[in-house]
C-alpha cells in the first residue's frame, strides 16, 4: 500500500517536472531564435 502511494507521488513529481521543462524549453527556444535573428540582422548590416 505504502509502496503504491510512493510510486504515485513520484510519478506526479516527474510529470510536474516535465511540464515545467516543456514550458521553459519553448521559452528558451524562442529566446535563442530571437538572438539568432538579431545576429543575422547585425551581420547583414555590417556587410
PDB file of N, H, CA, C and O in Angstrom:
ATOM      1  N   UNK A   1       0.833  -1.203   0.000  1.00  0.00           N
ATOM      2  CA  UNK A   1       0.000   0.000   0.000  1.00  0.00           C
ATOM      3  C   UNK A   1       0.875   1.264   0.000  1.00  0.00           C
ATOM      4  O   UNK A   1       0.688   2.168  -0.814  1.00  0.00           O
ATOM      5  N   UNK A   2       1.812   1.298   0.915  1.00  0.00           N
ATOM      6  H   UNK A   2       1.964   0.564   1.576  1.00  0.00           H
ATOM      7  CA  UNK A   2       2.674   2.482   1.017  1.00  0.00           C
ATOM      8  C   UNK A   2       3.573   2.608  -0.218  1.00  0.00           C
ATOM      9  O   UNK A   2       3.890   3.713  -0.658  1.00  0.00           O
ATOM     10  N   UNK A   3       3.974   1.462  -0.765  1.00  0.00           N
ATOM     11  H   UNK A   3       3.716   0.565  -0.408  1.00  0.00           H
ATOM     12  CA  UNK A   3       4.834   1.462  -1.943  1.00  0.00           C
ATOM     13  C   UNK A   3       4.087   2.035  -3.153  1.00  0.00           C
ATOM     14  O   UNK A   3       4.656   2.785  -3.947  1.00  0.00           O
ATOM     15  N   UNK A   4       2.818   1.673  -3.280  1.00  0.00           N
ATOM     16  H   UNK A   4       2.356   1.064  -2.636  1.00  0.00           H
ATOM     17  CA  UNK A   4       1.993   2.162  -4.372  1.00  0.00           C
ATOM     18  C   UNK A   4       1.776   3.672  -4.250  1.00  0.00           C
ATOM     19  O   UNK A   4       1.764   4.395  -5.247  1.00  0.00           O
ATOM     20  N   UNK A   5       1.606   4.127  -3.019  1.00  0.00           N
ATOM     21  H   UNK A   5       1.615   3.540  -2.209  1.00  0.00           H
ATOM     22  CA  UNK A   5       1.411   5.546  -2.746  1.00  0.00           C
ATOM     23  C   UNK A   5       2.665   6.342  -3.136  1.00  0.00           C
ATOM     24  O   UNK A   5       2.577   7.427  -3.711  1.00  0.00           O
ATOM     25  N   UNK A   6       3.820   5.780  -2.811  1.00  0.00           N
ATOM     26  H   UNK A   6       3.892   4.899  -2.343  1.00  0.00           H
ATOM     27  CA  UNK A   6       5.095   6.429  -3.132  1.00  0.00           C
ATOM     28  C   UNK A   6       5.299   6.513  -4.644  1.00  0.00           C
ATOM     29  O   UNK A   6       5.792   7.509  -5.173  1.00  0.00           O
ATOM     30  N   UNK A   7       4.902   5.436  -5.318  1.00  0.00           N
ATOM     31  H   UNK A   7       4.501   4.627  -4.889  1.00  0.00           H
ATOM     32  CA  UNK A   7       5.041   5.385  -6.771  1.00  0.00           C
ATOM     33  C   UNK A   7       4.181   6.468  -7.430  1.00  0.00           C
ATOM     34  O   UNK A   7       4.611   7.123  -8.380  1.00  0.00           O
ATOM     35  N   UNK A   8       2.980   6.642  -6.920  1.00  0.00           N
ATOM     36  H   UNK A   8       2.631   6.109  -6.148  1.00  0.00           H
ATOM     37  CA  UNK A   8       2.072   7.657  -7.450  1.00  0.00           C
ATOM     38  C   UNK A   8       2.630   9.061  -7.217  1.00  0.00           C
ATOM     39  O   UNK A   8       2.537   9.933  -8.080  1.00  0.00           O
ATOM     40  N   UNK A   9       3.213   9.260  -6.030  1.00  0.00           N
ATOM     41  H   UNK A   9       3.289   8.551  -5.329  1.00  0.00           H
ATOM     42  CA  UNK A   9       3.790  10.553  -5.676  1.00  0.00           C
ATOM     43  C   UNK A   9       4.988  10.867  -6.572  1.00  0.00           C
ATOM     44  O   UNK A   9       5.156  11.994  -7.038  1.00  0.00           O
ATOM     45  N   UNK A  10       5.808   9.855  -6.802  1.00  0.00           N
ATOM     46  H   UNK A  10       5.672   8.939  -6.424  1.00  0.00           H
ATOM     47  CA  UNK A  10       6.989  10.021  -7.638  1.00  0.00           C
ATOM     48  C   UNK A  10       6.593  10.324  -9.082  1.00  0.00           C
ATOM     49  O   UNK A  10       7.218  11.146  -9.753  1.00  0.00           O
ATOM     50  N   UNK A  11       5.547   9.646  -9.544  1.00  0.00           N
ATOM     51  H   UNK A  11       5.040   8.979  -8.999  1.00  0.00           H
ATOM     52  CA  UNK A  11       5.068   9.847 -10.909  1.00  0.00           C
ATOM     53  C   UNK A  11       4.532  11.269 -11.077  1.00  0.00           C
ATOM     54  O   UNK A  11       4.760  11.910 -12.103  1.00  0.00           O
ATOM     55  N   UNK A  12       3.822  11.750 -10.066  1.00  0.00           N
ATOM     56  H   UNK A  12       3.637  11.229  -9.232  1.00  0.00           H
ATOM     57  CA  UNK A  12       3.269  13.098 -10.096  1.00  0.00           C
ATOM     58  C   UNK A  12       4.386  14.134 -10.133  1.00  0.00           C
ATOM     59  O   UNK A  12       4.299  15.139 -10.838  1.00  0.00           O
ATOM     60  N   UNK A  13       5.437  13.870  -9.359  1.00  0.00           N
ATOM     61  H   UNK A  13       5.508  13.054  -8.786  1.00  0.00           H
ATOM     62  CA  UNK A  13       6.587  14.773  -9.310  1.00  0.00           C
ATOM     63  C   UNK A  13       7.275  14.832 -10.670  1.00  0.00           C
ATOM     64  O   UNK A  13       7.664  15.902 -11.139  1.00  0.00           O
ATOM     65  N   UNK A  14       7.419  13.661 -11.296  1.00  0.00           N
ATOM     66  H   UNK A  14       7.103  12.792 -10.916  1.00  0.00           H
ATOM     67  CA  UNK A  14       8.057  13.571 -12.601  1.00  0.00           C
ATOM     68  C   UNK A  14       7.236  14.313 -13.661  1.00  0.00           C
ATOM     69  O   UNK A  14       7.786  15.003 -14.520  1.00  0.00           O
ATOM     70  N   UNK A  15       5.918  14.158 -13.583  1.00  0.00           N
ATOM     71  H   UNK A  15       5.471  13.598 -12.885  1.00  0.00           H
ATOM     72  CA  UNK A  15       5.023  14.810 -14.537  1.00  0.00           C
ATOM     73  C   UNK A  15       5.109  16.330 -14.395  1.00  0.00           C
ATOM     74  O   UNK A  15       5.103  17.055 -15.390  1.00  0.00           O
ATOM     75  N   UNK A  16       5.187  16.802 -13.151  1.00  0.00           N
ATOM     76  H   UNK A  16       5.191  16.213 -12.343  1.00  0.00           H
ATOM     77  CA  UNK A  16       5.280  18.226 -12.877  1.00  0.00           C
ATOM     78  C   UNK A  16       6.591  18.789 -13.426  1.00  0.00           C
ATOM     79  O   UNK A  16       6.627  19.875 -14.004  1.00  0.00           O
ATOM     80  N   UNK A  17       7.664  18.023 -13.233  1.00  0.00           N
ATOM     81  H   UNK A  17       7.635  17.141 -12.764  1.00  0.00           H
ATOM     82  CA  UNK A  17       8.980  18.432 -13.714  1.00  0.00           C
ATOM     83  C   UNK A  17       8.987  18.516 -15.237  1.00  0.00           C
ATOM     84  O   UNK A  17       9.556  19.442 -15.814  1.00  0.00           O
ATOM     85  N   UNK A  18       8.345  17.534 -15.884  1.00  0.00           N
ATOM     86  H   UNK A  18       7.883  16.781 -15.415  1.00  0.00           H
ATOM     87  CA  UNK A  18       8.267  17.510 -17.345  1.00  0.00           C
ATOM     88  C   UNK A  18       7.466  18.703 -17.861  1.00  0.00           C
ATOM     89  O   UNK A  18       7.819  19.296 -18.881  1.00  0.00           O
ATOM     90  N   UNK A  19       6.381  19.056 -17.154  1.00  0.00           N
ATOM     91  H   UNK A  19       6.094  18.574 -16.326  1.00  0.00           H
ATOM     92  CA  UNK A  19       5.547  20.182 -17.543  1.00  0.00           C
ATOM     93  C   UNK A  19       6.332  21.490 -17.471  1.00  0.00           C
ATOM     94  O   UNK A  19       6.237  22.335 -18.361  1.00  0.00           O
ATOM     95  N   UNK A  20       7.110  21.644 -16.395  1.00  0.00           N
ATOM     96  H   UNK A  20       7.187  20.957 -15.672  1.00  0.00           H
ATOM     97  CA  UNK A  20       7.935  22.849 -16.225  1.00  0.00           C
ATOM     98  C   UNK A  20       9.003  22.908 -17.315  1.00  0.00           C
ATOM     99  O   UNK A  20       9.272  23.971 -17.877  1.00  0.00           O
ATOM    100  N   UNK A  21       9.613  21.749 -17.611  1.00  0.00           N
ATOM    101  H   UNK A  21       9.395  20.886 -17.155  1.00  0.00           H
ATOM    102  CA  UNK A  21      10.668  21.691 -18.622  1.00  0.00           C
ATOM    103  C   UNK A  21      10.130  22.047 -20.008  1.00  0.00           C
ATOM    104  O   UNK A  21      10.768  22.795 -20.748  1.00  0.00           O
ATOM    105  N   UNK A  22       8.962  21.515 -20.360  1.00  0.00           N
ATOM    106  H   UNK A  22       8.444  20.907 -19.758  1.00  0.00           H
ATOM    107  CA  UNK A  22       8.375  21.781 -21.670  1.00  0.00           C
ATOM    108  C   UNK A  22       8.013  23.258 -21.803  1.00  0.00           C
ATOM    109  O   UNK A  22       8.173  23.858 -22.866  1.00  0.00           O
ATOM    110  N   UNK A  23       7.518  23.835 -20.696  1.00  0.00           N
ATOM    111  H   UNK A  23       7.388  23.347 -19.833  1.00  0.00           H
ATOM    112  CA  UNK A  23       7.137  25.238 -20.686  1.00  0.00           C
ATOM    113  C   UNK A  23       8.366  26.134 -20.888  1.00  0.00           C
ATOM    114  O   UNK A  23       8.360  27.034 -21.727  1.00  0.00           O
ATOM    115  N   UNK A  24       9.404  25.874 -20.114  1.00  0.00           N
ATOM    116  H   UNK A  24       9.408  25.142 -19.432  1.00  0.00           H
ATOM    117  CA  UNK A  24      10.612  26.686 -20.194  1.00  0.00           C
ATOM    118  C   UNK A  24      11.441  26.341 -21.427  1.00  0.00           C
ATOM    119  O   UNK A  24      12.196  27.173 -21.931  1.00  0.00           O
ATOM    120  N   UNK A  25      11.295  25.099 -21.913  1.00  0.00           N
ATOM    121  H   UNK A  25      10.682  24.423 -21.504  1.00  0.00           H
ATOM    122  CA  UNK A  25      12.014  24.692 -23.114  1.00  0.00           C
ATOM    123  C   UNK A  25      11.582  25.522 -24.312  1.00  0.00           C
ATOM    124  O   UNK A  25      12.418  25.952 -25.107  1.00  0.00           O
ATOM    125  N   UNK A  26      10.279  25.749 -24.446  1.00  0.00           N
ATOM    126  H   UNK A  26       9.599  25.400 -23.801  1.00  0.00           H
ATOM    127  CA  UNK A  26       9.744  26.564 -25.537  1.00  0.00           C
ATOM    128  C   UNK A  26      10.227  28.007 -25.404  1.00  0.00           C
ATOM    129  O   UNK A  26      10.514  28.661 -26.407  1.00  0.00           O
ATOM    130  N   UNK A  27      10.319  28.503 -24.172  1.00  0.00           N
ATOM    131  H   UNK A  27      10.086  27.972 -23.358  1.00  0.00           H
ATOM    132  CA  UNK A  27      10.768  29.869 -23.920  1.00  0.00           C
ATOM    133  C   UNK A  27      12.232  30.038 -24.308  1.00  0.00           C
ATOM    134  O   UNK A  27      12.622  31.051 -24.888  1.00  0.00           O
ATOM    135  N   UNK A  28      13.047  29.017 -23.974  1.00  0.00           N
ATOM    136  H   UNK A  28      12.730  28.193 -23.502  1.00  0.00           H
ATOM    137  CA  UNK A  28      14.473  29.086 -24.298  1.00  0.00           C
ATOM    138  C   UNK A  28      14.697  29.000 -25.801  1.00  0.00           C
ATOM    139  O   UNK A  28      15.592  29.654 -26.337  1.00  0.00           O
ATOM    140  N   UNK A  29      13.882  28.190 -26.483  1.00  0.00           N
ATOM    141  H   UNK A  29      13.156  27.659 -26.047  1.00  0.00           H
ATOM    142  CA  UNK A  29      13.983  28.075 -27.940  1.00  0.00           C
ATOM    143  C   UNK A  29      13.621  29.406 -28.591  1.00  0.00           C
ATOM    144  O   UNK A  29      14.276  29.829 -29.544  1.00  0.00           O
ATOM    145  N   UNK A  30      12.588  30.066 -28.084  1.00  0.00           N
ATOM    146  H   UNK A  30      12.056  29.722 -27.310  1.00  0.00           H
ATOM    147  CA  UNK A  30      12.166  31.369 -28.596  1.00  0.00           C
ATOM    148  C   UNK A  30      13.250  32.416 -28.366  1.00  0.00           C
ATOM    149  O   UNK A  30      13.515  33.248 -29.233  1.00  0.00           O
ATOM    150  N   UNK A  31      13.875  32.367 -27.191  1.00  0.00           N
ATOM    151  H   UNK A  31      13.660  31.691 -26.487  1.00  0.00           H
ATOM    152  CA  UNK A  31      14.937  33.308 -26.843  1.00  0.00           C
ATOM    153  C   UNK A  31      16.144  33.112 -27.758  1.00  0.00           C
ATOM    154  O   UNK A  31      16.729  34.079 -28.247  1.00  0.00           O
ATOM    155  N   UNK A  32      16.508  31.852 -27.983  1.00  0.00           N
ATOM    156  H   UNK A  32      16.033  31.067 -27.586  1.00  0.00           H
ATOM    157  CA  UNK A  32      17.643  31.535 -28.849  1.00  0.00           C
ATOM    158  C   UNK A  32      17.352  31.938 -30.292  1.00  0.00           C
ATOM    159  O   UNK A  32      18.235  32.442 -30.986  1.00  0.00           O
ATOM    160  N   UNK A  33      16.126  31.719 -30.743  1.00  0.00           N
ATOM    161  H   UNK A  33      15.409  31.309 -30.180  1.00  0.00           H
ATOM    162  CA  UNK A  33      15.734  32.061 -32.112  1.00  0.00           C
ATOM    163  C   UNK A  33      15.780  33.571 -32.338  1.00  0.00           C
ATOM    164  O   UNK A  33      16.244  34.032 -33.381  1.00  0.00           O
ATOM    165  N   UNK A  34      15.293  34.346 -31.348  1.00  0.00           N
ATOM    166  H   UNK A  34      14.916  33.971 -30.501  1.00  0.00           H
ATOM    167  CA  UNK A  34      15.311  35.807 -31.452  1.00  0.00           C
ATOM    168  C   UNK A  34      16.749  36.325 -31.447  1.00  0.00           C
ATOM    169  O   UNK A  34      17.076  37.270 -32.164  1.00  0.00           O
ATOM    170  N   UNK A  35      17.606  35.699 -30.633  1.00  0.00           N
ATOM    171  H   UNK A  35      17.340  34.931 -30.051  1.00  0.00           H
ATOM    172  CA  UNK A  35      19.018  36.078 -30.589  1.00  0.00           C
ATOM    173  C   UNK A  35      19.691  35.785 -31.926  1.00  0.00           C
ATOM    174  O   UNK A  35      20.502  36.574 -32.410  1.00  0.00           O
ATOM    175  N   UNK A  36      19.344  34.639 -32.519  1.00  0.00           N
ATOM    176  H   UNK A  36      18.684  33.998 -32.126  1.00  0.00           H
ATOM    177  CA  UNK A  36      19.894  34.245 -33.814  1.00  0.00           C
ATOM    178  C   UNK A  36      19.449  35.220 -34.906  1.00  0.00           C
ATOM    179  O   UNK A  36      20.239  35.570 -35.784  1.00  0.00           O
ATOM    180  N   UNK A  37      18.196  35.656 -34.856  1.00  0.00           N
ATOM    181  H   UNK A  37      17.554  35.371 -34.144  1.00  0.00           H
ATOM    182  CA  UNK A  37      17.676  36.611 -35.833  1.00  0.00           C
ATOM    183  C   UNK A  37      18.397  37.944 -35.720  1.00  0.00           C
ATOM    184  O   UNK A  37      18.748  38.558 -36.728  1.00  0.00           O
ATOM    185  N   UNK A  38      18.617  38.392 -34.478  1.00  0.00           N
ATOM    186  H   UNK A  38      18.331  37.894 -33.659  1.00  0.00           H
ATOM    187  CA  UNK A  38      19.335  39.648 -34.239  1.00  0.00           C
ATOM    188  C   UNK A  38      20.761  39.552 -34.756  1.00  0.00           C
ATOM    189  O   UNK A  38      21.286  40.511 -35.323  1.00  0.00           O
ATOM    190  N   UNK A  39      21.391  38.394 -34.560  1.00  0.00           N
ATOM    191  H   UNK A  39      20.965  37.615 -34.100  1.00  0.00           H
ATOM    192  CA  UNK A  39      22.769  38.177 -35.012  1.00  0.00           C
ATOM    193  C   UNK A  39      22.855  38.224 -36.537  1.00  0.00           C
ATOM    194  O   UNK A  39      23.772  38.823 -37.098  1.00  0.00           O
ATOM    195  N   UNK A  40      21.889  37.584 -37.201  1.00  0.00           N
ATOM    196  H   UNK A  40      21.144  37.097 -36.745  1.00  0.00           H
ATOM    197  CA  UNK A  40      21.852  37.568 -38.668  1.00  0.00           C
ATOM    198  C   UNK A  40      21.596  38.978 -39.200  1.00  0.00           C
ATOM    199  O   UNK A  40      22.197  39.396 -40.190  1.00  0.00           O
ATOM    200  N   UNK A  41      20.706  39.699 -38.540  1.00  0.00           N
ATOM    201  H   UNK A  41      20.218  39.360 -37.736  1.00  0.00           H
ATOM    202  CA  UNK A  41      20.388  41.073 -38.944  1.00  0.00           C
ATOM    203  C   UNK A  41      21.608  41.979 -38.786  1.00  0.00           C
ATOM    204  O   UNK A  41      21.878  42.818 -39.644  1.00  0.00           O
ATOM    205  N   UNK A  42      22.342  41.807 -37.689  1.00  0.00           N
ATOM    206  H   UNK A  42      22.123  41.125 -36.992  1.00  0.00           H
ATOM    207  CA  UNK A  42      23.549  42.589 -37.423  1.00  0.00           C
ATOM    208  C   UNK A  42      24.633  42.263 -38.450  1.00  0.00           C
ATOM    209  O   UNK A  42      25.366  43.144 -38.900  1.00  0.00           O
ATOM    210  N   UNK A  43      24.721  40.979 -38.812  1.00  0.00           N
ATOM    211  H   UNK A  43      24.126  40.263 -38.446  1.00  0.00           H
ATOM    212  CA  UNK A  43      25.692  40.534 -39.807  1.00  0.00           C
ATOM    213  C   UNK A  43      25.353  41.141 -41.173  1.00  0.00           C
ATOM    214  O   UNK A  43      26.245  41.542 -41.921  1.00  0.00           O
ATOM    215  N   UNK A  44      24.066  41.201 -41.484  1.00  0.00           N
ATOM    216  H   UNK A  44      23.343  40.875 -40.876  1.00  0.00           H
ATOM    217  CA  UNK A  44      23.621  41.777 -42.750  1.00  0.00           C
ATOM    218  C   UNK A  44      23.921  43.272 -42.824  1.00  0.00           C
ATOM    219  O   UNK A  44      24.241  43.784 -43.897  1.00  0.00           O
ATOM    220  N   UNK A  45      23.821  43.972 -41.704  1.00  0.00           N
ATOM    221  H   UNK A  45      23.561  43.556 -40.833  1.00  0.00           H
ATOM    222  CA  UNK A  45      24.106  45.400 -41.660  1.00  0.00           C
ATOM    223  C   UNK A  45      25.594  45.670 -41.848  1.00  0.00           C
ATOM    224  O   UNK A  45      25.977  46.616 -42.536  1.00  0.00           O
ATOM    225  N   UNK A  46      26.428  44.840 -41.235  1.00  0.00           N
ATOM    226  H   UNK A  46      26.117  44.071 -40.676  1.00  0.00           H
ATOM    227  CA  UNK A  46      27.874  45.026 -41.335  1.00  0.00           C
ATOM    228  C   UNK A  46      28.371  44.732 -42.750  1.00  0.00           C
ATOM    229  O   UNK A  46      29.355  45.319 -43.200  1.00  0.00           O
ATOM    230  N   UNK A  47      27.687  43.821 -43.449  1.00  0.00           N
ATOM    231  H   UNK A  47      26.888  43.344 -43.083  1.00  0.00           H
ATOM    232  CA  UNK A  47      28.052  43.503 -44.832  1.00  0.00           C
ATOM    233  C   UNK A  47      27.460  44.560 -45.753  1.00  0.00           C
ATOM    234  O   UNK A  47      27.642  44.492 -46.969  1.00  0.00           O
TER     235      UNK A  47
END
